[in-house]
Amino acid sequence: MQHHGTPTRLLDWSENVLVALYFAVEQSEKDDGELWALQPSELWSQYGFSRGVPLMAHPVLNFLALEPQLSDAGCEDSLRKLKRNFPKFPTENDFPKLFPAPIHPTLRFPRMVAQMSTFTIHPPAYRAAPPFVGDSIENCLTNKKKLVRYIVPHPFKKKLKENLAALGIQRRTLFPDLDGLSLSIVEEHNQGGDTKPAPPNWGQKPSDVIDTLAPPTPKKVVADSGREKNKTPQK
């Protein structure tokens, strides 16, 4: 449902950095893009587990997924059972601190396979653990090595998207259906046909590579004064 536009408490991630970069540059060439990198085991450690990422059937994930529905529906028996299975649950009347949790989902659909999908599931805002505000991962992980934010300047987005397409990262490969194919055809037509980049020059400096990504700088036009530019000095 998440991949078909239904709002959920799941946040999409990818284990492939090029896929993540595609989604950072695909929209609005007027705005900067953002690319986030997360260490999922660090997020899971908020629940007291030392390492790894939980399986789908883990009691914590079940609690995060089902508790709001059971509470709203008044299913007290099911809710008590859910609480009993939750690790280190305080007491019957208290409520555990909840944080976003990482998920390695079963890849049931072609889109999930193509995008190397993974998720984080977030508690409802009213269940978020104090002193954290809402259910933000940014508030939970303060170690900058565990949660990193990269900014993609907007002038580079168009060229990066073309280079990603040359590497096989484009709409029709990430959305392997007729909708993805149709959008890719439209994009290629609007770009004027073949936009594959030239082969790399292995002697290039990093600064030269950046220059090839950026759009050309407009040249200033200086009016000619009418005097000869190469006039020979008089002796």
C-alpha positions in Angstrom: 0.0 0.0 0.0 2.9 2.3 0.8 4.1 2.1 -2.8 0.7 2.8 -4.2 0.2 6.1 -2.4 -1.7 5.2 0.8 -0.4 7.2 3.8 1.2 4.9 6.4 3.6 5.1 9.3 6.3 3.5 7.2 9.2 5.5 5.8 10.8 4.2 2.6 14.5 3.5 2.5 16.8 1.7 0.0 19.9 -0.4 0.6 21.2 0.8 -2.8 22.7 4.3 -2.5 22.2 4.9 -6.3 18.5 4.2 -5.9 18.3 6.6 -3.0 20.2 9.2 -5.0 17.7 8.9 -7.9 14.8 9.8 -5.6 16.8 12.7 -4.3 17.2 14.2 -7.7 14.1 13.1 -9.6 11.9 16.0 -8.6 12.1 19.8 -8.8 15.3 21.0 -10.4 14.7 24.3 -8.7 15.2 22.9 -5.2 18.1 21.2 -3.5 17.8 17.5 -2.9 18.5 15.5 0.3 20.1 12.1 0.7 20.0 10.5 4.2 22.1 7.6 5.3 21.1 5.6 8.3 22.7 2.9 10.5 19.6 0.8 11.2 21.1 -1.3 14.1 21.8 2.0 16.0 18.1 2.8 15.7 17.1 -0.7 16.9 19.4 -0.3 20.0 17.0 2.3 21.3 14.9 -0.7 22.4 17.8 -2.2 24.3 19.0 -4.7 21.6 22.7 -4.6 21.0 22.8 -5.3 17.3 21.0 -6.4 14.1 17.7 -5.6 12.6 14.5 -7.4 13.7 12.5 -9.9 11.6 9.0 -9.0 10.6 7.4 -11.2 13.4 9.3 -9.5 16.2 7.0 -8.5 19.2 8.2 -4.9 19.1 7.2 -4.5 15.4 3.9 -6.2 16.1 3.3 -3.8 18.9 4.1 -0.7 16.8 1.9 -2.0 14.0 -1.1 -3.2 15.9 -1.4 -1.3 19.2 -3.1 1.9 17.7 -5.7 -0.2 15.9 -6.4 -2.4 19.0 -6.6 0.6 21.3 -9.0 2.5 19.0 -11.2 -0.6 18.6 -11.3 -1.4 22.3 -9.9 -4.9 21.9 -8.7 -5.2 25.5 -7.9 -9.0 25.4 -5.8 -8.7 22.3 -4.1 -5.6 23.6 -3.1 -7.3 26.9 -1.6 -10.2 24.9 0.3 -7.7 22.8 1.7 -6.1 25.9 2.7 -9.4 27.4 4.8 -10.2 24.4 6.6 -6.8 24.4 10.1 -7.1 25.8 10.6 -5.4 29.2 7.1 -4.0 29.3 6.9 -1.8 32.5 3.6 -2.8 34.1 0.0 -3.4 33.0 -0.9 0.3 33.4 2.3 1.9 32.3 3.3 2.3 28.6 6.7 1.6 27.1 8.8 4.2 25.4 8.4 3.9 21.6 10.9 4.8 18.9 11.0 4.4 15.2 12.2 0.8 14.4 13.9 -0.6 11.3 12.3 -3.3 9.2 13.7 -5.7 6.6 10.4 -6.5 4.8 9.6 -9.5 2.7 10.1 -8.4 -0.9 6.7 -9.4 -2.3 6.4 -7.0 -5.2 8.6 -6.2 -8.2 9.0 -2.6 -7.2 10.4 -3.6 -3.8 12.9 -5.9 -5.4 14.0 -3.3 -8.0 14.4 -0.6 -5.4 16.0 -2.8 -2.7 13.3 -1.6 -0.4 13.5 -1.4 3.4 11.5 0.6 5.9 11.3 2.2 9.3 8.0 2.0 11.2 7.1 5.0 13.3 4.9 5.2 16.4 2.0 7.5 16.4 3.0 11.0 17.5 0.9 10.6 20.7 3.0 7.5 21.7 6.4 9.0 20.9 8.9 8.7 23.7 9.7 11.8 25.7 11.8 13.9 25.6 11.7 13.3 21.8 9.4 15.4 19.7 7.0 13.4 17.5 8.5 10.3 15.9 11.6 11.8 14.2 14.7 9.6 13.6 16.7 12.8 13.6 15.8 13.4 17.3 16.5 9.8 18.3 20.0 9.5 16.7 22.3 12.3 17.6 25.5 10.6 16.5 26.4 12.2 13.2 28.1 9.0 12.1 24.9 7.0 12.4 22.6 9.3 10.6 24.1 11.4 7.9 22.4 14.1 5.7 23.8 15.0 2.3 22.6 18.0 0.3 22.4 17.7 -3.5 22.6 21.3 -4.9 19.8 21.8 -7.5 22.1 22.8 -10.4 23.6 19.3 -10.4 20.3 17.4 -10.3 19.6 17.2 -14.0 23.1 15.9 -14.9 23.1 13.4 -12.0 19.8 12.0 -13.2 21.2 11.6 -16.7 24.2 9.8 -15.3 22.1 7.5 -13.2 20.0 6.6 -16.2 23.3 5.6 -18.0 23.9 3.3 -15.1 20.5 1.7 -15.4 18.9 3.7 -12.5 15.8 5.2 -14.0 12.0 5.2 -13.8 11.4 2.0 -15.9 13.9 -0.1 -13.9 12.8 1.1 -10.5 9.1 0.9 -11.4 9.0 -2.2 -13.6 5.5 -1.8 -14.9 3.7 0.0 -17.8 3.5 3.2 -15.7 7.3 3.3 -15.2 8.0 2.5 -18.8 5.7 5.2 -20.0 7.2 7.9 -17.8 10.7 6.9 -18.9 9.7 7.2 -22.6 8.3 10.7 -21.9 11.4 11.8 -20.0 13.7 10.6 -22.8 11.6 12.4 -25.4 11.6 15.6 -23.4 15.4 15.4 -23.0 15.9 15.2 -26.7 16.9 11.6 -27.2 20.2 10.0 -26.3 21.6 11.8 -23.2 24.2 9.2 -22.2 27.4 10.8 -20.8 30.7 10.6 -22.6 33.2 8.0 -21.3 35.2 9.2 -18.3 38.7 10.5 -18.6 40.6 8.7 -15.9 43.1 11.5 -15.6 40.4 13.9 -14.4 40.7 15.7 -11.1 37.7 15.6 -8.7 37.2 19.3 -9.4 37.0 18.6 -13.1 34.3 16.0 -12.6 32.2 18.4 -10.6 32.6 21.0 -13.4 31.1 18.4 -15.8 28.0 18.0 -13.6 27.3 21.7 -13.2 25.4 23.6 -15.9 27.6 26.0 -18.0 28.1 29.5 -16.4 26.6 32.3 -18.6 29.4 34.3 -20.2 29.5 38.0 -19.8 29.4 40.0 -23.0 31.7 43.0 -23.0 31.0 45.8 -25.5 33.9 46.5 -27.9 35.2 50.0 -27.5 36.1 50.3 -31.1 39.9 50.4 -30.5 42.3 47.9 -31.9 43.0 45.1 -29.4 46.4 44.1 -30.7 47.8 47.5 -31.5 51.6 47.6 -31.7 53.2 50.0 -29.2 54.8 53.0 -30.8 58.6 53.3 -30.4 
